[in-house]
Amino acid sequence: MPLHAGDIITFERTFTVRDVEIFTEISGDEGIHHLTPDEQGRLVVQGLLTATLPTKVGGDHNVLARNMTYEFLRPVFTGDTIICEVKIEKYEKQEKNRTAIRATFICTNQNKKEVLTGEFSGVIL
């Protein structure tokens, strides 16, 4: 289904220890806080792993990203469920069968605290 300016897409993900382990292996981000559990047994999820949430919209709609901006507001821990709300701000047909897209997003944890905000823009081929 095509997108339109004003559309809001919402989805969620619960991060696991395995997610952090795999991302550590792929990214090389081996900060001690990603490897050593806190007093509650949780690991801190890498910021860039959290930042993959809004890219789901790009994957679902074949967006070729040109710009992405993130503001990391508070840590995300394994076991946290993050709700990502993406708002399509611009969706315009252009020449050469391309569509320009710009979106903003807000990610909140299960306690309704904002953990990540930002925007992305690109084209759909």
N, C-alpha and C positions, 0 to 999 in steps of 0.2 A: 504494500500500500504506500503511495507516495506521501512524502512529508509536506507540511505547510507551515508557513510562519505562524507562530503562536502555539503550535503543537507542544505538548508536554509528554515526555516519555519517562516512565518511572520503572525501576527494577531494583533488586537487592541482591546482596551476596554476603555470605558469612565466611570470613577468612579462617583458614585452618593452619595448624603447625606445618602440615605438608606443603601448603601453598608457600609459606615463608621459606621452607627448606628448598623447594624447587627454584623459587625466585633467587635465593641466595646463590645457588649453583649456577644459574644462568647469568646473573648480573655481576657476581663477584662482590656484592655488597654484604660484607661479613662483619658489620658493626656488632660489637658485643651484645647490644640490646636486641639484635635479631637472632642471636645464638643462645643466650642465657635467659631462662624464664625468670620473671619477676616473682615476688612473694606469693602471687596468686596463680603461678604456673603459666603465665601468658608470655608470649613473645611480642615485641613490637613489630608490626607489619611495615615493610619498607614503604616509604612514601610513594615511590614510583609504582609499586605493586598496587597500592590504593588508587593511584592515578590511572590505572588501566580500566577502572569502572566506566568512565564516560566514553572510552574508546569503543565500547560495545555498540553504541549507536552508529559509529563510523563503520564498524564491521557489518552490522545488520543492513546498512544502506549504501555500502560501497563508496564511502567517503575517502577521498585522497586528501589527507590533512596537510595543511600548509603551515598553520600556526596552532600552538596549544599553550595556554597559560594556566598555571596552577598556583593556588595559595593554600598551603598546608596549615591548618588552624590548630589541630590537636592530634595527638597520636591515635593510631588505630592498633588494637591488640587482637591476637588470635582469639577467636570466639565471638568477636564483635560482628554484628550484622549491620552492614552499611546500606542505606537506602540512597540511591542516586536518582536525582530528578534533573532531567535535561530539557531545557526549553529551546525550541528552534526559533531563533531571532530573525533569521533571514533565510529565504529559500527562493532563489530567483533563477530563471532560465537565462542562459547566456548564449553567445555564439558558439559554433562548433559542437553542438549537442551537449554542452556542459551545463551544470547547475551549480551556482554558488550557494554555499551553506555557511551559516554562522550560528553557533549555539552557546548558551551559557549553562552552567550546571552547579548544583549544590548537592553535596553528599553529607548525610547525617548518620549518626550512629543510632543504636537501638534506644538510647536515652534522649533522642531528639537534639543532640548537640552537633553543631556543624563541625565537620572534620576536614572538609576540602571544598573549595570553590574554584571556579575558573571559567574558561571559555575555549572554544576551538573554532577554527574556520578552515575551509577547503573547498574542493569541488567534487561533484559527483560526475563521473564520466559516462 
